[in-house]
Amino acid sequence: MAEKTVKGPDGRIWEVGRMWFHRMPRRYKRKRFNENTLEFADLAAVDGPAALVAIILIAIIVILGWMFLVPAMILLVDLLFILVVAGLGVATRVLFRRPWKVVVESDDVPAQRFEVPVVGYRAAGAKVDEIVYQIQETGTPFRA
């Protein structure tokens, strides 16, 4: 949620903003490494020290590539996927006029939370500004 923090005349601090996602994304579990699946080639067939050094260098390059390049590429693909899904979500929200949730939350010990549905991105931003002004003036997010 993109937030604005505002302090009312009574000293309470409120956070006001648009909620971008209605659900928190689930974290996926990483697969555990299984040591029993490793198989190594028989190095007895190597003729001479130059071939052995070449095999060791190739193995080091493959391992370093596996450790650094593959995760970086996976990260980039994941980032691209997240950007595409977020773009589609915003486009769907705009095209089908699905309301944005403007969330108002206090920092009190029983925290107060209000959600106001507003159709339109600009209208939601205007509603955030209106609620911020209302809190600054009266100390409550809504007119009494």
C-alpha positions as CSV (number, residue, x, y, z in Angstrom):
1,M,0.0,0.0,0.0
2,A,1.4,3.4,-1.0
3,E,0.9,5.4,2.2
4,K,0.8,8.9,3.6
5,T,1.4,9.3,7.3
6,V,-0.6,12.1,8.9
7,K,-0.8,13.3,12.5
8,G,-4.1,14.5,13.8
9,P,-4.7,17.4,16.3
10,D,-5.2,14.8,19.1
11,G,-1.7,13.3,18.5
12,R,-2.8,10.1,16.9
13,I,-0.9,9.0,13.8
14,W,-2.8,7.7,10.8
15,E,-1.7,6.0,7.7
16,V,-3.8,6.6,4.6
17,G,-3.3,5.0,1.2
18,R,-4.4,3.0,-1.8
19,M,-4.2,-0.8,-1.5
20,W,-2.7,-2.2,-4.6
21,F,-3.2,-5.9,-3.9
22,H,-6.1,-7.4,-1.9
23,R,-4.2,-10.5,-0.9
24,M,-0.7,-11.0,0.3
25,P,1.3,-13.1,-2.2
26,R,2.2,-16.6,-1.0
27,R,5.8,-17.4,-0.6
28,Y,6.9,-20.5,-2.4
29,K,9.0,-23.1,-0.7
30,R,12.5,-23.9,-2.0
31,K,13.2,-27.4,-2.9
32,R,15.8,-29.1,-0.8
33,F,19.0,-30.3,-2.3
34,N,19.3,-34.1,-2.6
35,E,22.9,-35.3,-2.3
36,N,22.0,-38.8,-3.5
37,T,21.4,-37.6,-7.1
38,L,25.0,-36.5,-7.8
39,E,27.0,-38.6,-10.1
40,F,30.6,-38.0,-11.0
41,A,32.5,-39.0,-14.1
42,D,35.4,-41.5,-13.9
43,L,38.6,-39.4,-14.0
44,A,40.8,-42.4,-14.6
45,A,40.4,-42.1,-18.3
46,V,42.1,-38.7,-18.5
47,D,45.4,-38.8,-20.3
48,G,48.0,-36.3,-18.9
49,P,47.9,-33.4,-16.6
50,A,46.8,-30.9,-19.3
51,A,43.5,-32.7,-19.8
52,L,42.9,-33.0,-16.1
53,V,43.5,-29.2,-15.7
54,A,41.1,-28.5,-18.6
55,I,38.4,-30.7,-17.0
56,I,38.9,-29.0,-13.7
57,L,38.6,-25.5,-15.3
58,I,35.5,-26.5,-17.2
59,A,34.0,-27.9,-14.0
60,I,34.8,-24.7,-12.1
61,I,33.2,-22.6,-14.9
62,V,30.1,-24.7,-15.0
63,I,29.8,-24.6,-11.2
64,L,30.3,-20.8,-11.1
65,G,27.8,-20.4,-13.9
66,W,25.3,-22.6,-12.1
67,M,25.8,-20.7,-8.8
68,F,25.6,-17.1,-10.2
69,L,24.2,-16.9,-13.7
70,V,21.3,-19.3,-13.4
71,P,19.9,-17.7,-10.3
72,A,20.3,-14.2,-11.8
73,M,18.4,-15.3,-14.9
74,I,15.7,-16.9,-12.8
75,L,15.5,-13.7,-10.8
76,L,15.1,-11.7,-14.0
77,V,12.4,-14.0,-15.3
78,D,10.5,-13.9,-12.0
79,L,10.8,-10.1,-12.0
80,L,9.5,-9.9,-15.5
81,F,6.6,-12.2,-14.6
82,I,5.7,-10.1,-11.5
83,L,5.8,-6.9,-13.6
84,V,3.5,-8.5,-16.3
85,V,1.0,-9.7,-13.7
86,A,1.0,-6.4,-11.9
87,G,0.5,-4.6,-15.2
88,L,-2.4,-6.9,-16.2
89,G,-3.9,-6.4,-12.8
90,V,-3.8,-2.6,-13.1
91,A,-5.1,-2.8,-16.7
92,T,-7.9,-5.1,-15.6
93,R,-8.8,-2.8,-12.7
94,V,-8.9,0.2,-15.0
95,L,-10.8,-1.5,-17.9
96,F,-13.5,-3.1,-15.8
97,R,-13.7,-0.2,-13.3
98,R,-13.0,-2.4,-10.3
99,P,-12.9,-0.2,-7.2
100,W,-9.6,0.6,-5.4
101,K,-9.5,0.3,-1.7
102,V,-8.5,3.4,0.2
103,V,-7.3,2.1,3.6
104,V,-7.1,4.3,6.7
105,E,-5.3,2.8,9.7
106,S,-4.4,4.3,13.1
107,D,-1.5,3.3,15.3
108,D,-3.5,3.0,18.5
109,V,-3.4,-0.1,20.6
110,P,-6.7,-1.2,19.5
111,A,-5.9,-0.1,15.9
112,Q,-8.7,1.3,13.9
113,R,-8.9,0.4,10.3
114,F,-11.3,1.6,7.6
115,E,-11.6,0.6,4.0
116,V,-13.3,2.8,1.5
117,P,-14.0,1.5,-2.1
118,V,-13.4,4.2,-4.7
119,V,-13.8,3.7,-8.5
120,G,-10.9,5.2,-10.5
121,Y,-7.2,5.6,-9.8
122,R,-7.3,9.4,-9.7
123,A,-10.5,9.4,-7.7
124,A,-8.8,7.1,-5.1
125,G,-5.8,9.5,-5.0
126,A,-8.2,12.4,-4.4
127,K,-10.0,10.5,-1.7
128,V,-6.6,9.8,0.0
129,D,-5.9,13.6,0.0
130,E,-9.4,14.4,1.2
131,I,-9.0,11.9,4.1
132,V,-5.6,13.3,5.0
133,Y,-7.0,16.8,5.1
134,Q,-9.9,15.7,7.2
135,I,-7.6,14.0,9.7
136,Q,-5.4,17.1,9.9
137,E,-8.4,19.3,10.6
138,T,-10.6,17.2,12.9
139,G,-8.5,14.2,14.0
140,T,-10.9,11.7,12.5
141,P,-10.8,10.3,9.0
142,F,-14.5,10.9,8.3
143,R,-16.9,13.7,9.0
144,A,-18.9,13.3,12.1
